[in-house]
């Protein structure tokens, strides 16, 4: 007997939701399948129908979130929206996936996620801007810039979007175009 796709996806999402809720407060080493199953309202057996263990679940969540971000970046750059609507698109993505965003971007228990995200974004940026992956200068520039933007967005989300989107976008754009010192000593 085949499961209905909608039910299967809903069950999977329930486990993801339970994991993200736990993961914001608890290191992965202390999250048990039993805890997740109870939070999600299913049995441990049901959990194992979807995931091998909590690490596999985290990996799937990260992969899915990274791919969403990668698609959004590629779409924005390919349509010529390099910056204007870039942050708005990400704000929407993070808002629609608030639980993922908080669990992954602002989680002190998961520093490797940022590295995975950066490692996925940099090749997309190089490719979309037509820059060779062998361009060492561009590689270093993106190694500096991409984690900074991710960090700013993560801090902004963590702080409850305490600046208007336009102001955050202006800071990021100013750093990109005029450098950090111009933003530190601007009269805004």
C-alpha contacts under 8 A as a table, 3 or more apart, distances in Angstrom:
res1	aa1	res2	aa2	distance
3	X	7	X	7.17
3	X	8	X	6.54
4	X	7	X	5.41
4	X	8	X	6.19
5	X	8	X	4.98
5	X	9	X	6.03
6	X	9	X	5.22
6	X	10	X	6.06
7	X	10	X	4.99
7	X	11	X	6.09
8	X	11	X	5.24
8	X	12	X	6.22
9	X	12	X	5.01
9	X	13	X	6.06
10	X	13	X	5.03
10	X	14	X	6.15
11	X	14	X	5.03
11	X	15	X	6.50
12	X	15	X	5.29
12	X	16	X	6.32
12	X	50	X	6.75
13	X	16	X	4.89
13	X	17	X	5.98
14	X	17	X	5.08
14	X	18	X	6.14
14	X	40	X	5.35
15	X	18	X	5.03
15	X	19	X	6.07
15	X	36	X	6.59
15	X	37	X	7.14
15	X	40	X	5.49
15	X	47	X	7.36
16	X	19	X	5.06
16	X	20	X	6.11
16	X	57	X	7.31
16	X	61	X	7.17
17	X	20	X	5.21
17	X	21	X	6.19
17	X	40	X	7.62
17	X	99	X	7.30
18	X	21	X	5.24
18	X	22	X	6.28
18	X	36	X	5.74
18	X	39	X	5.67
18	X	40	X	5.54
19	X	22	X	5.14
19	X	23	X	5.82
19	X	36	X	6.20
19	X	57	X	7.96
19	X	58	X	7.82
20	X	23	X	5.00
20	X	24	X	6.29
20	X	99	X	6.25
20	X	100	X	6.43
20	X	103	X	5.36
21	X	24	X	5.75
21	X	25	X	7.39
21	X	99	X	7.34
21	X	103	X	7.29
22	X	25	X	5.64
22	X	26	X	5.82
22	X	31	X	7.19
22	X	36	X	7.92
23	X	26	X	5.00
23	X	27	X	6.25
23	X	28	X	6.47
23	X	31	X	7.61
23	X	103	X	6.10
23	X	107	X	7.76
24	X	102	X	7.07
24	X	103	X	5.02
24	X	107	X	6.11
26	X	30	X	6.47
26	X	31	X	6.79
26	X	109	X	7.80
27	X	30	X	5.65
27	X	31	X	6.87
27	X	109	X	5.46
28	X	31	X	5.16
28	X	54	X	7.34
28	X	55	X	7.50
28	X	109	X	7.43
29	X	32	X	7.96
31	X	35	X	6.74
31	X	36	X	7.49
31	X	54	X	7.28
32	X	35	X	5.17
32	X	36	X	6.43
32	X	54	X	7.15
33	X	36	X	5.09
33	X	37	X	5.97
33	X	44	X	6.33
33	X	47	X	7.26
33	X	53	X	7.06
33	X	54	X	6.62
34	X	37	X	5.15
34	X	38	X	6.16
34	X	43	X	7.79
34	X	44	X	5.94
35	X	38	X	5.23
35	X	39	X	6.18
36	X	39	X	5.09
36	X	40	X	5.98
37	X	40	X	5.13
37	X	41	X	5.87
37	X	42	X	4.97
37	X	43	X	5.41
37	X	44	X	5.50
37	X	46	X	7.88
37	X	47	X	6.43
38	X	41	X	5.04
38	X	42	X	6.17
38	X	43	X	7.11
39	X	42	X	7.90
42	X	46	X	6.26
42	X	47	X	7.32
43	X	46	X	5.23
43	X	47	X	6.62
44	X	47	X	4.99
44	X	48	X	6.43
45	X	48	X	5.18
45	X	49	X	6.48
46	X	49	X	5.08
46	X	50	X	7.01
47	X	50	X	5.52
47	X	51	X	6.12
48	X	51	X	5.06
48	X	52	X	5.74
48	X	53	X	7.25
49	X	52	X	8.00
51	X	54	X	7.42
51	X	56	X	6.09
51	X	57	X	5.85
52	X	55	X	7.95
52	X	56	X	5.87
52	X	57	X	7.55
53	X	56	X	5.32
53	X	57	X	6.43
54	X	57	X	4.96
54	X	58	X	6.19
55	X	58	X	5.07
55	X	59	X	6.10
56	X	59	X	5.01
56	X	60	X	6.20
57	X	60	X	5.17
57	X	61	X	6.27
58	X	61	X	5.09
58	X	62	X	6.12
59	X	62	X	5.08
59	X	63	X	6.00
60	X	63	X	5.06
60	X	64	X	6.05
61	X	64	X	5.24
61	X	65	X	6.12
61	X	100	X	7.61
62	X	65	X	5.15
62	X	66	X	5.92
62	X	104	X	7.39
62	X	113	X	7.16
63	X	66	X	5.19
63	X	67	X	6.07
64	X	67	X	5.23
64	X	68	X	6.28
65	X	68	X	5.11
65	X	69	X	6.32
65	X	100	X	7.29
66	X	69	X	5.12
66	X	70	X	6.03
66	X	117	X	5.93
66	X	120	X	7.42
67	X	70	X	4.87
67	X	71	X	6.05
68	X	71	X	5.24
68	X	72	X	6.21
69	X	72	X	5.04
69	X	73	X	6.13
69	X	90	X	7.73
69	X	93	X	7.70
70	X	73	X	5.16
70	X	74	X	6.12
70	X	120	X	7.11
70	X	121	X	6.20
70	X	124	X	7.34
71	X	74	X	5.16
71	X	75	X	6.01
72	X	75	X	5.17
72	X	76	X	6.11
72	X	89	X	7.29
72	X	90	X	7.61
73	X	76	X	5.19
73	X	77	X	6.12
73	X	86	X	7.69
73	X	121	X	7.85
73	X	124	X	7.83
73	X	125	X	7.97
74	X	77	X	5.29
74	X	78	X	5.87
74	X	124	X	6.71
74	X	125	X	7.69
74	X	128	X	7.02
75	X	78	X	5.21
75	X	79	X	6.08
76	X	79	X	5.40
76	X	80	X	6.41
76	X	81	X	4.88
76	X	82	X	6.10
76	X	85	X	7.76
76	X	86	X	6.42
77	X	80	X	5.18
77	X	81	X	5.39
77	X	82	X	4.92
77	X	128	X	6.68
77	X	129	X	7.93
78	X	81	X	7.36
78	X	128	X	6.76
81	X	84	X	5.90
81	X	85	X	6.09
81	X	86	X	6.47
82	X	85	X	7.53
82	X	86	X	6.29
83	X	86	X	4.80
83	X	87	X	7.18
83	X	173	X	7.58
84	X	87	X	7.54
85	X	88	X	5.10
85	X	89	X	6.08
86	X	89	X	5.27
86	X	90	X	6.44
87	X	90	X	4.93
87	X	91	X	5.92
87	X	165	X	7.58
87	X	169	X	6.50
88	X	91	X	4.98
88	X	92	X	6.18
88	X	165	X	7.39
89	X	92	X	5.18
89	X	93	X	6.20
90	X	93	X	4.82
90	X	94	X	5.94
91	X	94	X	5.13
91	X	95	X	5.89
92	X	95	X	4.98
92	X	96	X	5.99
93	X	96	X	5.23
93	X	97	X	6.16
94	X	97	X	4.98
94	X	98	X	5.36
94	X	100	X	7.83
94	X	101	X	5.73
95	X	98	X	4.88
97	X	100	X	5.33
97	X	101	X	6.06
98	X	101	X	4.98
98	X	102	X	6.11
99	X	102	X	5.34
99	X	103	X	6.02
100	X	103	X	5.13
100	X	104	X	5.86
100	X	105	X	7.96
101	X	104	X	5.38
101	X	105	X	5.43
101	X	106	X	7.41
102	X	105	X	5.64
102	X	106	X	5.40
102	X	107	X	7.02
102	X	157	X	7.76
102	X	158	X	7.36
103	X	106	X	6.27
103	X	107	X	5.67
104	X	107	X	5.55
104	X	110	X	7.11
104	X	113	X	6.83
105	X	113	X	7.62
105	X	114	X	7.26
105	X	154	X	5.68
106	X	154	X	6.11
106	X	155	X	7.58
106	X	158	X	6.79
107	X	110	X	5.65
107	X	111	X	7.43
108	X	111	X	6.44
110	X	113	X	5.88
111	X	114	X	5.91
111	X	115	X	7.27
112	X	115	X	5.13
112	X	116	X	6.31
113	X	116	X	5.07
113	X	117	X	6.11
114	X	117	X	5.01
114	X	118	X	6.01
114	X	147	X	7.44
114	X	150	X	7.97
115	X	118	X	5.12
115	X	119	X	5.96
116	X	119	X	5.09
116	X	120	X	6.24
117	X	120	X	5.21
117	X	121	X	6.18
118	X	121	X	5.10
118	X	122	X	6.03
118	X	143	X	7.72
118	X	146	X	6.47
118	X	147	X	6.42
119	X	122	X	5.73
119	X	123	X	7.18
120	X	123	X	6.25
120	X	124	X	6.95
121	X	124	X	5.24
121	X	125	X	6.22
121	X	146	X	7.77
122	X	125	X	5.12
122	X	126	X	6.17
122	X	139	X	7.66
122	X	142	X	6.32
122	X	143	X	7.53
122	X	146	X	7.39
123	X	126	X	5.04
123	X	127	X	5.96
123	X	133	X	7.10
124	X	127	X	5.12
124	X	128	X	5.91
125	X	128	X	5.23
125	X	129	X	6.01
126	X	129	X	5.38
126	X	130	X	6.06
126	X	131	X	4.81
126	X	132	X	6.57
126	X	133	X	6.45
126	X	138	X	7.79
127	X	130	X	5.00
127	X	131	X	5.89
127	X	132	X	7.13
127	X	133	X	7.64
128	X	131	X	7.60
131	X	135	X	6.90
131	X	138	X	7.62
132	X	135	X	5.34
133	X	136	X	7.67
133	X	139	X	7.24
134	X	139	X	7.88
135	X	138	X	5.50
135	X	139	X	6.26
136	X	139	X	5.01
136	X	140	X	6.28
137	X	140	X	5.23
137	X	141	X	6.13
138	X	141	X	4.94
138	X	142	X	6.10
139	X	142	X	5.29
139	X	143	X	6.09
140	X	143	X	4.88
140	X	144	X	6.30
141	X	144	X	5.24
141	X	145	X	6.09
142	X	145	X	4.91
142	X	146	X	5.50
143	X	146	X	6.05
143	X	147	X	6.81
144	X	147	X	6.31
144	X	148	X	6.62
145	X	148	X	5.18
145	X	149	X	6.32
146	X	149	X	5.24
146	X	150	X	6.21
147	X	150	X	4.99
147	X	151	X	5.93
148	X	151	X	5.04
148	X	152	X	6.13
149	X	152	X	5.06
149	X	153	X	6.17
149	X	172	X	7.10
150	X	153	X	5.21
150	X	154	X	6.05
151	X	154	X	5.02
151	X	155	X	6.04
152	X	155	X	5.16
152	X	156	X	6.02
153	X	156	X	4.98
153	X	157	X	6.14
154	X	157	X	5.15
154	X	158	X	6.06
155	X	158	X	4.94
155	X	159	X	5.99
156	X	159	X	5.13
156	X	160	X	6.45
156	X	161	X	5.06
156	X	162	X	6.60
156	X	163	X	7.48
157	X	160	X	5.20
157	X	161	X	5.24
158	X	161	X	7.36
159	X	162	X	5.79
161	X	164	X	7.02
161	X	165	X	7.71
163	X	167	X	6.28
163	X	168	X	6.40
164	X	167	X	5.34
164	X	168	X	6.57
165	X	168	X	5.21
165	X	169	X	6.05
166	X	169	X	5.03
166	X	170	X	6.03
167	X	170	X	4.95
167	X	171	X	6.30
168	X	171	X	5.15
168	X	172	X	6.33
169	X	172	X	5.20
169	X	173	X	5.96
170	X	173	X	5.05
170	X	174	X	5.78
171	X	174	X	5.03
171	X	175	X	6.15
171	X	183	X	6.60
172	X	175	X	5.21
172	X	176	X	6.21
173	X	176	X	4.99
173	X	177	X	6.03
174	X	177	X	5.15
174	X	178	X	5.40
174	X	179	X	6.57
174	X	180	X	7.62
174	X	182	X	7.34
174	X	183	X	6.42
175	X	178	X	5.51
175	X	179	X	4.27
175	X	180	X	4.82
175	X	181	X	7.93
175	X	182	X	7.24
175	X	183	X	6.40
176	X	179	X	5.85
176	X	180	X	7.91
178	X	181	X	7.98
178	X	182	X	6.01
178	X	183	X	7.93
179	X	182	X	5.73
179	X	183	X	7.14
180	X	183	X	5.37
180	X	184	X	6.39
181	X	184	X	4.96
181	X	185	X	6.21
182	X	185	X	5.58
182	X	186	X	5.84
183	X	186	X	5.19
